[in-house]
Amino acid sequence: FPHLRPYEIAIWQRFLLAFPNRFTEFEFDVRVGLGIESPAGISEKLKKMAVVLTQKRIDVVAKDEGGVTLVEITPNASSNSLGQLLIYSELWQKDHQGSSRPRLLVVTDHLRSDILEVAAGTGIEILVV
């Protein structure tokens, strides 16, 4: 789990134990979007580095027979978690034109009831583990 912090890893491991057959394949730390455009005169190596460092990173792209699910792993799910997934979804669509729209999932250890209401209205699933 390349960039997950220890407490995020603990949440993800609880998810895997609770839902061992939910998905068949995982990709971690998946980059989407264009990143920044470097100024003229910068070497190709530095340009590539700048793009990679500034692209958005999806915690997990999970796959099953139904398609792709973008997963945000976070403690104490908030509006930030929902906003990140919505942005990731749009960037995923741009990077994977012609593919079906991904499902969106927040895996968390805690959330407030208002977040659950908003998530339901946007089609984002939230699982508390």
Chimera marker file (.cmm) of the C-alpha trace (Angstrom):
<marker_set name="trace">
<marker id="1" x="0.000" y="0.000" z="0.000" r="1" g="1" b="0" radius="0.5"/>
<marker id="2" x="2.477" y="2.591" z="-1.296" r="1" g="1" b="0" radius="0.5"/>
<marker id="3" x="1.318" y="5.886" z="0.175" r="1" g="1" b="0" radius="0.5"/>
<marker id="4" x="-1.167" y="4.835" z="2.858" r="1" g="1" b="0" radius="0.5"/>
<marker id="5" x="-0.418" y="5.900" z="6.402" r="1" g="1" b="0" radius="0.5"/>
<marker id="6" x="-0.434" y="3.257" z="9.167" r="1" g="1" b="0" radius="0.5"/>
<marker id="7" x="-3.954" y="4.159" z="10.362" r="1" g="1" b="0" radius="0.5"/>
<marker id="8" x="-5.246" y="3.978" z="6.754" r="1" g="1" b="0" radius="0.5"/>
<marker id="9" x="-3.611" y="0.578" z="6.333" r="1" g="1" b="0" radius="0.5"/>
<marker id="10" x="-5.436" y="-0.607" z="9.467" r="1" g="1" b="0" radius="0.5"/>
<marker id="11" x="-8.773" y="0.565" z="8.012" r="1" g="1" b="0" radius="0.5"/>
<marker id="12" x="-8.034" y="-1.143" z="4.679" r="1" g="1" b="0" radius="0.5"/>
<marker id="13" x="-7.058" y="-4.393" z="6.386" r="1" g="1" b="0" radius="0.5"/>
<marker id="14" x="-10.327" y="-4.374" z="8.366" r="1" g="1" b="0" radius="0.5"/>
<marker id="15" x="-12.202" y="-3.849" z="5.091" r="1" g="1" b="0" radius="0.5"/>
<marker id="16" x="-10.419" y="-6.799" z="3.469" r="1" g="1" b="0" radius="0.5"/>
<marker id="17" x="-11.276" y="-9.021" z="6.437" r="1" g="1" b="0" radius="0.5"/>
<marker id="18" x="-14.919" y="-7.905" z="6.471" r="1" g="1" b="0" radius="0.5"/>
<marker id="19" x="-15.394" y="-8.141" z="2.679" r="1" g="1" b="0" radius="0.5"/>
<marker id="20" x="-12.871" y="-10.708" z="1.410" r="1" g="1" b="0" radius="0.5"/>
<marker id="21" x="-14.745" y="-11.449" z="-1.834" r="1" g="1" b="0" radius="0.5"/>
<marker id="22" x="-16.007" y="-7.976" z="-2.674" r="1" g="1" b="0" radius="0.5"/>
<marker id="23" x="-13.373" y="-7.363" z="-5.357" r="1" g="1" b="0" radius="0.5"/>
<marker id="24" x="-11.154" y="-9.571" z="-7.487" r="1" g="1" b="0" radius="0.5"/>
<marker id="25" x="-8.282" y="-7.212" z="-8.284" r="1" g="1" b="0" radius="0.5"/>
<marker id="26" x="-6.662" y="-4.107" z="-6.799" r="1" g="1" b="0" radius="0.5"/>
<marker id="27" x="-4.364" y="-1.346" z="-8.015" r="1" g="1" b="0" radius="0.5"/>
<marker id="28" x="-2.929" y="1.041" z="-5.448" r="1" g="1" b="0" radius="0.5"/>
<marker id="29" x="-1.786" y="4.643" z="-5.691" r="1" g="1" b="0" radius="0.5"/>
<marker id="30" x="-3.286" y="5.149" z="-9.157" r="1" g="1" b="0" radius="0.5"/>
<marker id="31" x="-2.542" y="8.539" z="-10.684" r="1" g="1" b="0" radius="0.5"/>
<marker id="32" x="-5.135" y="10.489" z="-12.661" r="1" g="1" b="0" radius="0.5"/>
<marker id="33" x="-5.234" y="13.907" z="-14.267" r="1" g="1" b="0" radius="0.5"/>
<marker id="34" x="-2.585" y="15.896" z="-16.041" r="1" g="1" b="0" radius="0.5"/>
<marker id="35" x="-0.488" y="17.271" z="-13.211" r="1" g="1" b="0" radius="0.5"/>
<marker id="36" x="1.214" y="20.620" z="-13.679" r="1" g="1" b="0" radius="0.5"/>
<marker id="37" x="2.654" y="21.949" z="-16.877" r="1" g="1" b="0" radius="0.5"/>
<marker id="38" x="6.317" y="22.803" z="-16.414" r="1" g="1" b="0" radius="0.5"/>
<marker id="39" x="7.829" y="26.031" z="-17.710" r="1" g="1" b="0" radius="0.5"/>
<marker id="40" x="9.983" y="26.009" z="-20.837" r="1" g="1" b="0" radius="0.5"/>
<marker id="41" x="13.619" y="25.129" z="-20.388" r="1" g="1" b="0" radius="0.5"/>
<marker id="42" x="13.070" y="22.359" z="-17.845" r="1" g="1" b="0" radius="0.5"/>
<marker id="43" x="14.588" y="18.960" z="-18.647" r="1" g="1" b="0" radius="0.5"/>
<marker id="44" x="12.278" y="16.105" z="-19.694" r="1" g="1" b="0" radius="0.5"/>
<marker id="45" x="13.194" y="14.209" z="-16.538" r="1" g="1" b="0" radius="0.5"/>
<marker id="46" x="12.118" y="17.118" z="-14.328" r="1" g="1" b="0" radius="0.5"/>
<marker id="47" x="8.936" y="17.641" z="-16.379" r="1" g="1" b="0" radius="0.5"/>
<marker id="48" x="7.950" y="14.005" z="-15.867" r="1" g="1" b="0" radius="0.5"/>
<marker id="49" x="8.769" y="14.231" z="-12.172" r="1" g="1" b="0" radius="0.5"/>
<marker id="50" x="6.643" y="17.373" z="-11.787" r="1" g="1" b="0" radius="0.5"/>
<marker id="51" x="3.671" y="15.699" z="-13.482" r="1" g="1" b="0" radius="0.5"/>
<marker id="52" x="3.907" y="12.550" z="-11.364" r="1" g="1" b="0" radius="0.5"/>
<marker id="53" x="4.215" y="14.558" z="-8.147" r="1" g="1" b="0" radius="0.5"/>
<marker id="54" x="1.199" y="16.751" z="-8.914" r="1" g="1" b="0" radius="0.5"/>
<marker id="55" x="-1.263" y="14.261" z="-10.362" r="1" g="1" b="0" radius="0.5"/>
<marker id="56" x="-4.123" y="13.188" z="-8.115" r="1" g="1" b="0" radius="0.5"/>
<marker id="57" x="-3.670" y="9.749" z="-6.523" r="1" g="1" b="0" radius="0.5"/>
<marker id="58" x="-6.509" y="7.325" z="-5.996" r="1" g="1" b="0" radius="0.5"/>
<marker id="59" x="-5.912" y="5.121" z="-2.952" r="1" g="1" b="0" radius="0.5"/>
<marker id="60" x="-7.331" y="1.987" z="-4.576" r="1" g="1" b="0" radius="0.5"/>
<marker id="61" x="-8.847" y="1.095" z="-7.926" r="1" g="1" b="0" radius="0.5"/>
<marker id="62" x="-10.778" y="-2.092" z="-7.193" r="1" g="1" b="0" radius="0.5"/>
<marker id="63" x="-12.166" y="-4.330" z="-9.921" r="1" g="1" b="0" radius="0.5"/>
<marker id="64" x="-14.827" y="-6.993" z="-10.109" r="1" g="1" b="0" radius="0.5"/>
<marker id="65" x="-17.093" y="-8.415" z="-12.810" r="1" g="1" b="0" radius="0.5"/>
<marker id="66" x="-19.239" y="-5.286" z="-12.515" r="1" g="1" b="0" radius="0.5"/>
<marker id="67" x="-16.451" y="-2.889" z="-13.404" r="1" g="1" b="0" radius="0.5"/>
<marker id="68" x="-14.223" y="-0.444" z="-11.560" r="1" g="1" b="0" radius="0.5"/>
<marker id="69" x="-14.633" y="1.103" z="-8.117" r="1" g="1" b="0" radius="0.5"/>
<marker id="70" x="-12.519" y="4.043" z="-6.968" r="1" g="1" b="0" radius="0.5"/>
<marker id="71" x="-11.816" y="3.715" z="-3.248" r="1" g="1" b="0" radius="0.5"/>
<marker id="72" x="-10.839" y="6.444" z="-0.798" r="1" g="1" b="0" radius="0.5"/>
<marker id="73" x="-9.536" y="5.110" z="2.521" r="1" g="1" b="0" radius="0.5"/>
<marker id="74" x="-9.790" y="7.613" z="5.322" r="1" g="1" b="0" radius="0.5"/>
<marker id="75" x="-10.361" y="7.892" z="9.035" r="1" g="1" b="0" radius="0.5"/>
<marker id="76" x="-13.382" y="9.952" z="10.060" r="1" g="1" b="0" radius="0.5"/>
<marker id="77" x="-14.978" y="10.397" z="6.623" r="1" g="1" b="0" radius="0.5"/>
<marker id="78" x="-15.791" y="14.006" z="5.828" r="1" g="1" b="0" radius="0.5"/>
<marker id="79" x="-16.863" y="16.221" z="2.968" r="1" g="1" b="0" radius="0.5"/>
<marker id="80" x="-13.222" y="16.183" z="1.841" r="1" g="1" b="0" radius="0.5"/>
<marker id="81" x="-13.460" y="12.425" z="1.223" r="1" g="1" b="0" radius="0.5"/>
<marker id="82" x="-16.574" y="12.847" z="-0.893" r="1" g="1" b="0" radius="0.5"/>
<marker id="83" x="-15.098" y="15.750" z="-2.837" r="1" g="1" b="0" radius="0.5"/>
<marker id="84" x="-11.910" y="13.830" z="-3.579" r="1" g="1" b="0" radius="0.5"/>
<marker id="85" x="-13.851" y="10.884" z="-4.985" r="1" g="1" b="0" radius="0.5"/>
<marker id="86" x="-15.991" y="13.114" z="-7.177" r="1" g="1" b="0" radius="0.5"/>
<marker id="87" x="-12.867" y="14.747" z="-8.600" r="1" g="1" b="0" radius="0.5"/>
<marker id="88" x="-11.164" y="11.381" z="-9.075" r="1" g="1" b="0" radius="0.5"/>
<marker id="89" x="-14.219" y="10.076" z="-10.899" r="1" g="1" b="0" radius="0.5"/>
<marker id="90" x="-14.185" y="12.949" z="-13.391" r="1" g="1" b="0" radius="0.5"/>
<marker id="91" x="-10.438" y="12.639" z="-13.973" r="1" g="1" b="0" radius="0.5"/>
<marker id="92" x="-10.755" y="8.855" z="-14.352" r="1" g="1" b="0" radius="0.5"/>
<marker id="93" x="-13.403" y="9.373" z="-17.022" r="1" g="1" b="0" radius="0.5"/>
<marker id="94" x="-11.139" y="11.778" z="-18.913" r="1" g="1" b="0" radius="0.5"/>
<marker id="95" x="-8.159" y="9.407" z="-18.658" r="1" g="1" b="0" radius="0.5"/>
<marker id="96" x="-10.237" y="6.322" z="-19.597" r="1" g="1" b="0" radius="0.5"/>
<marker id="97" x="-12.585" y="7.632" z="-22.278" r="1" g="1" b="0" radius="0.5"/>
<marker id="98" x="-15.070" y="5.075" z="-23.452" r="1" g="1" b="0" radius="0.5"/>
<marker id="99" x="-15.056" y="3.158" z="-20.179" r="1" g="1" b="0" radius="0.5"/>
<marker id="100" x="-18.127" y="3.030" z="-17.970" r="1" g="1" b="0" radius="0.5"/>
<marker id="101" x="-18.379" y="5.430" z="-15.059" r="1" g="1" b="0" radius="0.5"/>
<marker id="102" x="-16.635" y="4.013" z="-11.980" r="1" g="1" b="0" radius="0.5"/>
<marker id="103" x="-18.455" y="3.317" z="-8.755" r="1" g="1" b="0" radius="0.5"/>
<marker id="104" x="-17.245" y="5.307" z="-5.760" r="1" g="1" b="0" radius="0.5"/>
<marker id="105" x="-16.528" y="3.973" z="-2.278" r="1" g="1" b="0" radius="0.5"/>
<marker id="106" x="-15.260" y="5.510" z="0.946" r="1" g="1" b="0" radius="0.5"/>
<marker id="107" x="-13.853" y="3.037" z="3.466" r="1" g="1" b="0" radius="0.5"/>
<marker id="108" x="-13.627" y="4.625" z="6.899" r="1" g="1" b="0" radius="0.5"/>
<marker id="109" x="-13.695" y="4.008" z="10.621" r="1" g="1" b="0" radius="0.5"/>
<marker id="110" x="-16.165" y="6.768" z="11.498" r="1" g="1" b="0" radius="0.5"/>
<marker id="111" x="-18.544" y="9.233" z="9.882" r="1" g="1" b="0" radius="0.5"/>
<marker id="112" x="-21.180" y="11.784" z="10.738" r="1" g="1" b="0" radius="0.5"/>
<marker id="113" x="-24.796" y="11.180" z="9.726" r="1" g="1" b="0" radius="0.5"/>
<marker id="114" x="-24.891" y="14.237" z="7.458" r="1" g="1" b="0" radius="0.5"/>
<marker id="115" x="-22.014" y="12.816" z="5.397" r="1" g="1" b="0" radius="0.5"/>
<marker id="116" x="-23.961" y="9.604" z="4.851" r="1" g="1" b="0" radius="0.5"/>
<marker id="117" x="-26.951" y="11.582" z="3.556" r="1" g="1" b="0" radius="0.5"/>
<marker id="118" x="-24.856" y="13.603" z="1.139" r="1" g="1" b="0" radius="0.5"/>
<marker id="119" x="-22.971" y="10.514" z="-0.051" r="1" g="1" b="0" radius="0.5"/>
<marker id="120" x="-26.244" y="8.728" z="-0.819" r="1" g="1" b="0" radius="0.5"/>
<marker id="121" x="-27.348" y="11.689" z="-2.919" r="1" g="1" b="0" radius="0.5"/>
<marker id="122" x="-24.157" y="11.586" z="-4.985" r="1" g="1" b="0" radius="0.5"/>
<marker id="123" x="-24.020" y="7.827" z="-5.434" r="1" g="1" b="0" radius="0.5"/>
<marker id="124" x="-20.999" y="7.386" z="-3.182" r="1" g="1" b="0" radius="0.5"/>
<marker id="125" x="-21.075" y="4.265" z="-1.020" r="1" g="1" b="0" radius="0.5"/>
<marker id="126" x="-19.607" y="4.491" z="2.474" r="1" g="1" b="0" radius="0.5"/>
<marker id="127" x="-18.515" y="1.482" z="4.496" r="1" g="1" b="0" radius="0.5"/>
<marker id="128" x="-17.534" y="1.839" z="8.139" r="1" g="1" b="0" radius="0.5"/>
<marker id="129" x="-15.121" y="-0.833" z="9.338" r="1" g="1" b="0" radius="0.5"/>
<link id1="1" id2="2" r="1" g="1" b="0" radius="0.2"/>
<link id1="2" id2="3" r="1" g="1" b="0" radius="0.2"/>
<link id1="3" id2="4" r="1" g="1" b="0" radius="0.2"/>
<link id1="4" id2="5" r="1" g="1" b="0" radius="0.2"/>
<link id1="5" id2="6" r="1" g="1" b="0" radius="0.2"/>
<link id1="6" id2="7" r="1" g="1" b="0" radius="0.2"/>
<link id1="7" id2="8" r="1" g="1" b="0" radius="0.2"/>
<link id1="8" id2="9" r="1" g="1" b="0" radius="0.2"/>
<link id1="9" id2="10" r="1" g="1" b="0" radius="0.2"/>
<link id1="10" id2="11" r="1" g="1" b="0" radius="0.2"/>
<link id1="11" id2="12" r="1" g="1" b="0" radius="0.2"/>
<link id1="12" id2="13" r="1" g="1" b="0" radius="0.2"/>
<link id1="13" id2="14" r="1" g="1" b="0" radius="0.2"/>
<link id1="14" id2="15" r="1" g="1" b="0" radius="0.2"/>
<link id1="15" id2="16" r="1" g="1" b="0" radius="0.2"/>
<link id1="16" id2="17" r="1" g="1" b="0" radius="0.2"/>
<link id1="17" id2="18" r="1" g="1" b="0" radius="0.2"/>
<link id1="18" id2="19" r="1" g="1" b="0" radius="0.2"/>
<link id1="19" id2="20" r="1" g="1" b="0" radius="0.2"/>
<link id1="20" id2="21" r="1" g="1" b="0" radius="0.2"/>
<link id1="21" id2="22" r="1" g="1" b="0" radius="0.2"/>
<link id1="22" id2="23" r="1" g="1" b="0" radius="0.2"/>
<link id1="23" id2="24" r="1" g="1" b="0" radius="0.2"/>
<link id1="24" id2="25" r="1" g="1" b="0" radius="0.2"/>
<link id1="25" id2="26" r="1" g="1" b="0" radius="0.2"/>
<link id1="26" id2="27" r="1" g="1" b="0" radius="0.2"/>
<link id1="27" id2="28" r="1" g="1" b="0" radius="0.2"/>
<link id1="28" id2="29" r="1" g="1" b="0" radius="0.2"/>
<link id1="29" id2="30" r="1" g="1" b="0" radius="0.2"/>
<link id1="30" id2="31" r="1" g="1" b="0" radius="0.2"/>
<link id1="31" id2="32" r="1" g="1" b="0" radius="0.2"/>
<link id1="32" id2="33" r="1" g="1" b="0" radius="0.2"/>
<link id1="33" id2="34" r="1" g="1" b="0" radius="0.2"/>
<link id1="34" id2="35" r="1" g="1" b="0" radius="0.2"/>
<link id1="35" id2="36" r="1" g="1" b="0" radius="0.2"/>
<link id1="36" id2="37" r="1" g="1" b="0" radius="0.2"/>
<link id1="37" id2="38" r="1" g="1" b="0" radius="0.2"/>
<link id1="38" id2="39" r="1" g="1" b="0" radius="0.2"/>
<link id1="39" id2="40" r="1" g="1" b="0" radius="0.2"/>
<link id1="40" id2="41" r="1" g="1" b="0" radius="0.2"/>
<link id1="41" id2="42" r="1" g="1" b="0" radius="0.2"/>
<link id1="42" id2="43" r="1" g="1" b="0" radius="0.2"/>
<link id1="43" id2="44" r="1" g="1" b="0" radius="0.2"/>
<link id1="44" id2="45" r="1" g="1" b="0" radius="0.2"/>
<link id1="45" id2="46" r="1" g="1" b="0" radius="0.2"/>
<link id1="46" id2="47" r="1" g="1" b="0" radius="0.2"/>
<link id1="47" id2="48" r="1" g="1" b="0" radius="0.2"/>
<link id1="48" id2="49" r="1" g="1" b="0" radius="0.2"/>
<link id1="49" id2="50" r="1" g="1" b="0" radius="0.2"/>
<link id1="50" id2="51" r="1" g="1" b="0" radius="0.2"/>
<link id1="51" id2="52" r="1" g="1" b="0" radius="0.2"/>
<link id1="52" id2="53" r="1" g="1" b="0" radius="0.2"/>
<link id1="53" id2="54" r="1" g="1" b="0" radius="0.2"/>
<link id1="54" id2="55" r="1" g="1" b="0" radius="0.2"/>
<link id1="55" id2="56" r="1" g="1" b="0" radius="0.2"/>
<link id1="56" id2="57" r="1" g="1" b="0" radius="0.2"/>
<link id1="57" id2="58" r="1" g="1" b="0" radius="0.2"/>
<link id1="58" id2="59" r="1" g="1" b="0" radius="0.2"/>
<link id1="59" id2="60" r="1" g="1" b="0" radius="0.2"/>
<link id1="60" id2="61" r="1" g="1" b="0" radius="0.2"/>
<link id1="61" id2="62" r="1" g="1" b="0" radius="0.2"/>
<link id1="62" id2="63" r="1" g="1" b="0" radius="0.2"/>
<link id1="63" id2="64" r="1" g="1" b="0" radius="0.2"/>
<link id1="64" id2="65" r="1" g="1" b="0" radius="0.2"/>
<link id1="65" id2="66" r="1" g="1" b="0" radius="0.2"/>
<link id1="66" id2="67" r="1" g="1" b="0" radius="0.2"/>
<link id1="67" id2="68" r="1" g="1" b="0" radius="0.2"/>
<link id1="68" id2="69" r="1" g="1" b="0" radius="0.2"/>
<link id1="69" id2="70" r="1" g="1" b="0" radius="0.2"/>
<link id1="70" id2="71" r="1" g="1" b="0" radius="0.2"/>
<link id1="71" id2="72" r="1" g="1" b="0" radius="0.2"/>
<link id1="72" id2="73" r="1" g="1" b="0" radius="0.2"/>
<link id1="73" id2="74" r="1" g="1" b="0" radius="0.2"/>
<link id1="74" id2="75" r="1" g="1" b="0" radius="0.2"/>
<link id1="75" id2="76" r="1" g="1" b="0" radius="0.2"/>
<link id1="76" id2="77" r="1" g="1" b="0" radius="0.2"/>
<link id1="77" id2="78" r="1" g="1" b="0" radius="0.2"/>
<link id1="78" id2="79" r="1" g="1" b="0" radius="0.2"/>
<link id1="79" id2="80" r="1" g="1" b="0" radius="0.2"/>
<link id1="80" id2="81" r="1" g="1" b="0" radius="0.2"/>
<link id1="81" id2="82" r="1" g="1" b="0" radius="0.2"/>
<link id1="82" id2="83" r="1" g="1" b="0" radius="0.2"/>
<link id1="83" id2="84" r="1" g="1" b="0" radius="0.2"/>
<link id1="84" id2="85" r="1" g="1" b="0" radius="0.2"/>
<link id1="85" id2="86" r="1" g="1" b="0" radius="0.2"/>
<link id1="86" id2="87" r="1" g="1" b="0" radius="0.2"/>
<link id1="87" id2="88" r="1" g="1" b="0" radius="0.2"/>
<link id1="88" id2="89" r="1" g="1" b="0" radius="0.2"/>
<link id1="89" id2="90" r="1" g="1" b="0" radius="0.2"/>
<link id1="90" id2="91" r="1" g="1" b="0" radius="0.2"/>
<link id1="91" id2="92" r="1" g="1" b="0" radius="0.2"/>
<link id1="92" id2="93" r="1" g="1" b="0" radius="0.2"/>
<link id1="93" id2="94" r="1" g="1" b="0" radius="0.2"/>
<link id1="94" id2="95" r="1" g="1" b="0" radius="0.2"/>
<link id1="95" id2="96" r="1" g="1" b="0" radius="0.2"/>
<link id1="96" id2="97" r="1" g="1" b="0" radius="0.2"/>
<link id1="97" id2="98" r="1" g="1" b="0" radius="0.2"/>
<link id1="98" id2="99" r="1" g="1" b="0" radius="0.2"/>
<link id1="99" id2="100" r="1" g="1" b="0" radius="0.2"/>
<link id1="100" id2="101" r="1" g="1" b="0" radius="0.2"/>
<link id1="101" id2="102" r="1" g="1" b="0" radius="0.2"/>
<link id1="102" id2="103" r="1" g="1" b="0" radius="0.2"/>
<link id1="103" id2="104" r="1" g="1" b="0" radius="0.2"/>
<link id1="104" id2="105" r="1" g="1" b="0" radius="0.2"/>
<link id1="105" id2="106" r="1" g="1" b="0" radius="0.2"/>
<link id1="106" id2="107" r="1" g="1" b="0" radius="0.2"/>
<link id1="107" id2="108" r="1" g="1" b="0" radius="0.2"/>
<link id1="108" id2="109" r="1" g="1" b="0" radius="0.2"/>
<link id1="109" id2="110" r="1" g="1" b="0" radius="0.2"/>
<link id1="110" id2="111" r="1" g="1" b="0" radius="0.2"/>
<link id1="111" id2="112" r="1" g="1" b="0" radius="0.2"/>
<link id1="112" id2="113" r="1" g="1" b="0" radius="0.2"/>
<link id1="113" id2="114" r="1" g="1" b="0" radius="0.2"/>
<link id1="114" id2="115" r="1" g="1" b="0" radius="0.2"/>
<link id1="115" id2="116" r="1" g="1" b="0" radius="0.2"/>
<link id1="116" id2="117" r="1" g="1" b="0" radius="0.2"/>
<link id1="117" id2="118" r="1" g="1" b="0" radius="0.2"/>
<link id1="118" id2="119" r="1" g="1" b="0" radius="0.2"/>
<link id1="119" id2="120" r="1" g="1" b="0" radius="0.2"/>
<link id1="120" id2="121" r="1" g="1" b="0" radius="0.2"/>
<link id1="121" id2="122" r="1" g="1" b="0" radius="0.2"/>
<link id1="122" id2="123" r="1" g="1" b="0" radius="0.2"/>
<link id1="123" id2="124" r="1" g="1" b="0" radius="0.2"/>
<link id1="124" id2="125" r="1" g="1" b="0" radius="0.2"/>
<link id1="125" id2="126" r="1" g="1" b="0" radius="0.2"/>
<link id1="126" id2="127" r="1" g="1" b="0" radius="0.2"/>
<link id1="127" id2="128" r="1" g="1" b="0" radius="0.2"/>
<link id1="128" id2="129" r="1" g="1" b="0" radius="0.2"/>
</marker_set>
